[in-house]
């Protein structure tokens, strides 16, 4: 089992590293392409559009081929796409690159989470949160590296070339340890064939909770660096310090997630998550002291940390669909939230300012708490129905 966990962990790490590498460079593109917040928000639409376009493709691939092969395909796509970010000279080129980046990310997101569900089926316990902690490690390290590369004026093409090479080097380390889907499909023989878009009320509520959580995560990932740059009066740290503290808190929360899920009621944890987001972002946007902003970002990270792992694990064990199809449905809706968040913040920032735009996350955090209370009722009915 250790080799399987090791291999899947590499995938989550690479996914986090890749996204953070892009996110930390957003201020560079905003400056070099002379983009307003609204223009940047429009270009960022390339990510969710790419994700949505890949949705039927990802669903078809995951139902026809082993998820291990889809993971490999996704990493190869990343290797080819990442260097493009180093040679962008126009808004259109950035949009196209983000479109392709969104497609690769959505496909990998579904495939690697399917791997975890297969592993949970073998281990007979929840381990999803620990893998998402590895994603956050990649996110945190990517933010840290990006911050110092920016500080020492390292070029975009060298930065993204190094990240692409890291993905290439990772292939022989993860490939042989990935799981075959045979175990998963055998366990779920005889399940009714449910259409990809007809997921039922139970999975739909899970999807909305994950959507709100991922929207907050995407907004923090893409805009917190710019927020720190524009709002902190004095900052002795790299401008990515807010992003780094946010990602570090995500790691801590997710490392504790598997333990917490077996110790406390999931409803109570999710309610705490929602209020944690609301409190954390409120602290971050009310003060201009860099240390207070860091604390606010960290609390927000704790709040967001375990939402998606819990939801994905629950979705993967749904009884009305195969794990791969349930995950494809729920994670795609959630991932759209992750990619749509930066776009919404961009448009809101153009008209109301970045500080007020980020207050949207307060509303989303409270919404997560409310939805979670409703979710528990559905979860109880779901179990009784089983």
C-alpha positions in Angstrom: 0.0 0.0 0.0 2.9 2.4 0.7 3.9 2.4 -3.0 0.3 3.3 -4.0 0.2 6.2 -1.5 3.6 7.4 -2.6 2.6 7.5 -6.2 -0.7 9.2 -5.8 0.9 11.7 -3.4 3.3 12.7 -6.2 0.3 13.5 -8.5 -1.3 15.7 -5.8 2.0 17.5 -5.2 2.6 18.2 -8.9 -1.0 19.5 -9.3 -0.5 22.0 -6.4 3.0 23.0 -7.6 1.7 23.6 -11.1 -1.2 25.8 -10.1 0.8 27.9 -7.5 3.5 28.5 -10.1 0.9 30.1 -12.4 -0.9 31.9 -9.6 2.2 33.6 -8.1 3.0 35.2 -11.6 -0.4 36.8 -12.0 0.8 40.3 -10.9 3.6 40.0 -13.6 1.0 39.4 -16.4 -1.2 42.2 -15.0 1.7 44.6 -15.2 3.4 43.5 -18.4 0.2 43.3 -20.4 -1.2 46.5 -18.8 -4.4 44.8 -17.7 -7.2 46.3 -15.5 -8.8 44.1 -12.9 -11.8 43.5 -15.1 -9.6 42.7 -18.1 -7.6 40.3 -16.0 -10.8 38.7 -14.8 -12.0 38.2 -18.4 -8.8 36.5 -19.3 -8.9 34.3 -16.3 -12.2 33.0 -17.7 -10.0 30.8 -19.9 -9.5 28.5 -16.9 -13.1 27.6 -16.2 -14.0 27.6 -19.9 -11.2 25.0 -20.5 -12.4 23.1 -17.5 -16.0 23.0 -18.7 -15.0 22.0 -22.3 -13.0 19.1 -20.8 -15.9 18.0 -18.7 -17.5 15.6 -21.2 -14.1 14.5 -22.3 -13.0 13.8 -18.7 -16.2 11.9 -18.0 -15.8 9.8 -21.1 -12.1 9.1 -20.5 -12.6 8.1 -16.9 -15.4 5.7 -17.8 -13.5 4.1 -20.7 -9.9 3.9 -19.5 -8.0 3.2 -16.3 -7.6 6.3 -14.2 -3.8 5.6 -14.1 -3.5 6.2 -17.8 -5.6 9.4 -17.5 -3.2 10.6 -14.7 -0.3 10.1 -17.0 -2.0 11.8 -19.9 -2.7 14.9 -17.7 0.9 15.2 -16.5 2.1 15.0 -20.1 -0.3 17.8 -21.0 1.1 19.9 -18.2 4.6 19.3 -19.4 3.6 20.6 -22.8 1.4 23.5 -21.6 3.5 25.0 -18.8 6.3 26.3 -21.0 3.8 28.3 -23.0 3.4 30.7 -20.0 6.9 31.8 -20.4 6.3 33.1 -24.0 3.1 35.1 -23.6 3.1 38.6 -25.1 -0.6 39.3 -25.5 -3.9 38.9 -23.6 -5.1 36.4 -26.2 -2.1 34.2 -25.8 -2.6 34.2 -22.0 -6.3 33.3 -22.5 -5.4 30.3 -24.8 -2.7 29.1 -22.4 -5.1 29.3 -19.5 -7.8 27.4 -21.5 -5.4 24.5 -22.1 -4.2 24.7 -18.5 -7.8 24.4 -17.2 -8.4 21.4 -19.4 -5.3 19.5 -18.1 -6.1 20.5 -14.5 -9.7 19.2 -14.6 -8.8 15.9 -16.1 -6.0 15.3 -13.6 -8.3 16.4 -10.7 -10.9 13.8 -11.6 -8.4 11.0 -12.3 -6.2 11.4 -9.2 -9.2 11.6 -6.8 -10.6 8.4 -8.4 -7.2 6.8 -7.5 -7.8 7.8 -3.9 -11.3 6.4 -3.8 -9.9 3.1 -5.1 -7.3 3.2 -2.4 -9.9 3.9 0.3 -11.9 0.9 -1.0 -8.9 -1.3 -0.4 -7.9 0.2 3.0 -11.5 0.4 4.3 -10.9 3.9 5.8 -10.9 7.6 4.8 -7.5 8.9 3.6 -8.7 11.6 1.2 -7.7 14.5 3.4 -4.1 13.5 3.7 -3.7 13.5 -0.1 -5.2 17.0 -0.4 -2.7 18.0 2.3 0.0 17.0 -0.2 -1.7 19.2 -2.8 -1.5 22.0 -0.4 2.2 21.3 0.2 2.8 21.6 -3.5 0.7 24.8 -3.5 2.7 26.2 -0.6 6.1 25.3 -2.1 5.1 26.7 -5.5 4.1 30.0 -3.8 7.3 30.1 -1.8 9.5 29.3 -4.9 7.5 31.8 -7.0 7.9 34.5 -4.5 11.7 34.2 -4.4 12.0 33.9 -8.2 10.0 37.1 -8.5 12.2 38.7 -5.9 15.4 37.9 -7.8 13.8 38.8 -11.2 14.0 35.2 -12.7 12.3 35.2 -16.1 8.9 33.6 -16.7 10.2 31.2 -19.3 12.9 29.9 -17.0 10.4 29.6 -14.1 7.8 27.6 -16.1 10.5 25.6 -17.8 11.8 24.4 -14.5 8.3 23.5 -13.3 7.6 21.6 -16.6 10.9 19.7 -16.1 9.8 18.8 -12.5 6.6 17.2 -13.9 8.7 15.2 -16.4 11.1 13.9 -13.8 8.1 12.9 -11.6 6.6 10.4 -14.2 8.9 7.4 -13.5 8.4 8.0 -9.7 4.6 7.8 -9.8 3.7 5.7 -12.8 4.4 2.2 -11.6 2.6 2.6 -8.3 -0.8 3.8 -9.5 -3.8 1.6 -8.9 -5.8 -0.3 -11.5 -9.5 0.4 -11.4 -10.5 -3.2 -11.5 -11.1 -3.4 -7.7 -13.3 -0.4 -7.8 -15.4 -1.5 -10.7 -15.8 -5.0 -9.2 -17.1 -3.6 -6.0 -19.6 -1.5 -7.9 -20.9 -4.1 -10.4 -24.6 -3.8 -10.9 -24.9 -0.1 -10.1 -27.6 1.7 -12.2 -26.3 3.7 -15.1 -26.8 7.3 -14.1 -26.3 10.1 -16.6 -23.3 12.3 -15.9 -25.5 15.4 -15.4 -28.3 13.6 -13.5 -26.5 13.1 -10.2 -29.4 13.3 -7.8 -30.1 15.6 -4.8 -27.6 14.1 -2.4 -24.6 14.5 -4.8 -25.9 17.9 -5.9 -25.8 19.3 -2.3 -22.3 17.9 -1.9 -21.4 19.6 -5.2 -22.7 23.0 -4.0 -20.7 22.8 -0.7 -17.5 21.8 -2.6 -18.2 24.5 -5.2 -18.3 27.2 -2.5 -15.2 25.9 -0.8 -13.3 25.6 -4.1 -14.4 29.1 -5.2 -12.9 30.5 -2.0 -9.7 28.5 -2.5 -9.4 29.7 -6.1 -10.0 33.3 -5.2 -7.4 33.2 -2.4 -4.9 31.5 -4.7 -5.1 34.0 -7.5 -5.8 37.3 -5.7 -4.3 37.2 -2.2 -0.8 37.9 -3.5 -2.0 41.0 -5.3 -4.1 42.0 -2.3 -1.0 41.8 0.0 1.0 43.9 -2.6 -1.6 46.6 -2.7 -2.9 46.6 0.9 -0.1 45.9 3.3 1.5 49.2 4.4 4.8 47.6 5.4 5.8 44.1 4.3 9.3 42.8 5.1 8.4 39.4 3.4 8.0 38.4 -0.2 4.7 39.5 -1.6 3.6 35.8 -1.7 3.6 35.7 2.2 -0.2 35.8 2.4 -0.5 33.0 -0.1 2.2 31.0 1.6 0.6 31.3 5.1 -2.8 30.4 3.5 -1.3 27.3 1.9 0.6 26.3 5.0 -2.6 26.4 7.1 -4.3 24.3 4.4 -1.6 21.7 4.9 -2.0 21.6 8.7 -5.8 21.4 8.4 -5.7 18.6 5.9 -3.1 16.6 7.8 -5.5 16.6 10.7 -8.5 16.0 8.5 -8.5 12.2 8.4 -8.2 12.1 12.2 -11.0 14.6 12.7 -13.3 12.8 10.3 -13.2 9.7 12.6 -13.4 11.7 15.8 -16.2 14.3 15.2 -19.4 14.7 13.3 -18.7 15.7 9.7 -21.5 18.2 9.9 -19.9 20.0 12.8 -16.6 20.1 11.0 -18.1 21.6 7.9 -20.0 24.2 9.9 -16.7 25.1 11.6 -15.1 25.3 8.1 -17.6 27.8 6.8 -17.4 30.1 9.8 -13.6 29.8 9.8 -13.6 31.2 6.2 -15.9 34.0 7.1 -13.9 35.0 10.2 -10.5 34.6 8.5 -11.2 36.7 5.5 -12.9 39.4 7.6 -9.7 39.8 9.6 -7.6 39.9 6.5 -9.5 42.6 4.8 -10.2 44.8 7.8 -6.6 45.5 8.7 -3.5 46.7 6.8 -0.9 45.3 9.2 1.0 42.5 7.4 1.0 40.2 10.5 -2.8 40.6 10.9 -3.3 39.8 7.2 -1.1 36.7 7.6 -3.2 35.5 10.5 -6.4 36.2 8.6 -5.1 34.2 5.6 -4.1 31.3 7.8 -7.5 31.1 9.5 -9.1 31.2 6.0 -6.8 28.3 5.0 -7.8 26.3 8.0 -11.5 26.9 7.2 -11.2 25.8 3.6 -8.8 22.9 4.2 -11.0 19.9 4.8 -14.2 20.8 2.9 -13.2 19.2 -0.5 -11.5 16.1 0.9 -14.6 15.2 3.0 -17.0 15.9 0.1 -14.9 13.9 -2.4 -14.7 11.0 -0.1 -18.5 11.0 0.5 -19.2 11.4 -3.2 -16.8 8.5 -4.1 -18.9 6.2 -1.9 -22.3 7.2 -3.3 -24.5 4.2 -4.0 -26.4 5.4 -7.1 -23.3 5.8 -9.3 -19.8 4.4 -9.8 -17.1 6.2 -7.9 -15.4 7.5 -11.1 -18.7 9.0 -12.4 -19.7 10.4 -9.1 -16.3 12.0 -8.6 -16.3 13.3 -12.2 -19.6 15.0 -11.6 -19.0 16.4 -8.1 -15.3 17.4 -8.7 -16.0 19.0 -12.0 -18.7 21.3 -10.4 -16.3 22.0 -7.5 -13.3 22.6 -9.9 -15.4 25.1 -11.9 -15.8 27.0 -8.6 -12.1 26.9 -8.1 -11.5 28.5 -11.5 -14.6 30.8 -11.4 -13.6 32.4 -8.1 -10.7 34.5 -9.5 -12.9 35.7 -12.4 -15.6 36.9 -10.1 -13.2 38.6 -7.8 -11.6 40.3 -10.9 -14.9 41.8 -12.0 -16.0 42.8 -8.5 -12.6 44.4 -7.9 -12.9 46.5 -11.0 -16.1 48.2 -9.7 -15.8 47.9 -5.9 -12.1 47.5 -5.2 -10.2 44.3 -4.3 -10.9 44.6 -0.5 -14.6 44.7 -1.0 -14.5 42.1 -3.7 -12.8 39.6 -1.3 -15.7 40.1 1.1 -17.7 37.8 -1.2 -15.8 34.9 0.6 -17.5 35.9 3.9 -20.9 35.2 2.3 -19.6 31.9 0.8 -18.3 30.8 4.1 -21.6 31.3 5.8 -23.3 29.6 2.9 -21.1 26.5 3.4 -22.2 26.4 7.1 -25.9 26.6 6.1 -25.6 24.0 3.3 -23.7 21.7 5.6 -26.6 21.6 8.1 -28.9 20.7 5.2 -26.3 18.2 3.9 -26.4 16.2 7.1 -30.1 15.6 6.8 -29.6 14.4 3.2 -26.6 12.2 4.3 -28.7 10.6 7.0 -31.5 9.8 4.5 -28.9 8.6 2.0 -27.6 6.1 4.5 -31.0 4.9 5.5 -31.8 4.4 1.8 -28.8 2.2 1.5 
